[in-house]
Amino acid sequence: PMEEVLAGTDAGYVEAWTAASLVDRLMELHREPDRRRAMSARGRRLIETTYAWRRVAERVEAVIRGAIARRRGGAA
């Protein structure tokens, strides 16, 4: 699931972690504060626009409304 969430966003890393590879990634972020801030901002936007409860509820509502409309024979 994390790979699906983060793929193509540059908001985080998805790898087969080892202690050494995790340390390497953390040290990269430590050495690159601008990249760290940019990744942080992208991650926050991703959460706010895609995974916030309001957005999830809106998508669920749309699915339910579409199912009801189809059951009634109307357009979704």
N, C-alpha and C positions, 0 to 999 in steps of 0.2 A: 504493500500500500504506500509506503513512503516514496518509493521510486516513482510511482504513478503521480503522487502529489508534487514532487520536486522536479520531475523530468522537464528539462528545458526552461527552468525558471531562474537558475543561478541564485537560488535562495537557500541553498544548503547542499550537503554532500550525501550521495548515496553510494556506498561502496561496501565491499566485504571487509569489515573492520578488523584490524589487529591493533594491539596496543601501539605498535610502532607507527602504523598508518594514521591512527587517530592523533597521535602526538605530532606527526608531520603536518596534518591539516590544521591543527590548532596553532602550530608555530607559524604556518603561512598566514593565517588570519592575524596573528599577533604582529607580524612584520608588515602587514598591509592594512593599516587602519582605514584607508579610504574604501578598499574592497570590503572590509568587514562591515562598515557602515552601509554600503550599498546593498550587500547581501541582507543585512538586517532590515533595511527599508523594503526590499522586495519581498522578504518573508512576511513582514507585517501586512503589506498590501495584499499578498496572496491570502492570508488568513482573513483579513477584513472583507475582501471582495468575494471570496469563494467559500470559506469554511466557517464564517461567523454564523451563529444560530439563526439570525434573521434571514440570511441568504439560504441556508439549508431549509428553513421553514417555507420560504418563498418557492423553492424548487419542489418541495413536497406538495405544497398547495397546488402548484401548476399541474403536477402529475395527477393528483386527485380530481381536480376540475376537468382535466382532459378525459379521465376515465369515466366520470359522470356524464360528460357530454357525449362520449361515444356510446355509452349504455343507453342514453336517451335517443340516440340516432342523430345527434347534432354535430356540428363542427367543434373541434377542440380549441 
